[in-house]
Amino acid sequence: MKRSLALLAAAALVLGACEPEPQVVVELTVPQPGATQAEPIADLPVRLLPYDRDALFDSLAAALRQPEPVVPQELLQRLDSLERTPPPAAPPGDSLARLRARQHGRQREQLAAQLDSLRTARRDWAQRMAQAFAQAVTERARATGRVEAVDTTDARGVARLPAPEDGRWWVFARYALPDHELYWNLPLESVGDSIRIRLTRENAQVRPLM
């Protein structure tokens, strides 16, 4: 009898060991420029976060008491227009054409300097935010014992992360395209079971690249 119980216990251990661990399976497919259908995205980090990244950023930005510097679209459009349409060459002796050419050049230089200044301010702001964010995440992990998991998508655009403990988590990823990026920060409720989630253009935020 004791031998039978031992065999049953051993079999249960073997069967339990063979059962797959619960996972969060993330599939990432995005249409590429010129493509007619979405394609899997390989080699992209996907993170499972124990906090709402956007909400944390908002609270830290409010604590800084300084809004994020914004590059106005009008500024970008004006500078692009000046660079695309340079003034015609001024014939010798045409003082009005030379004056217009100088004005065109000064305006372009002023707008370019304004854009450089705004971009520098954005980088400085982002650096301060990154430092505050890293500190906040470290403090949260120390207080709650909940840490993020990360995996990189394979050739089929699939990332596999261990299913977290019960509660709300967020799937985070970002993917850069030529003139914008796709940004995901999607909540999920974990109960310890396997979950499958798809990241597509439809459930992403579309953000301009500055």
Secondary structure, DSSP 8 states (H G I E B T S, - for coil): -HHHHHHHHHHHHHHHHHS---EEEEEEEEE-TT-SSEEE--S-EEEEESS-HHHHHHHHHHHHTS------HHHHHHHHHHHHS------TT-HHHHHHHHHHHHHHHHHHHHHHHHHHHHHHHHHHHHHHHHHHHHHHHHHH----EEEE--TTSEEEEE--SSEEEEEEEEEE-SSEEEEEEEEEEE-SS-EEEEE-STTSEEEE--
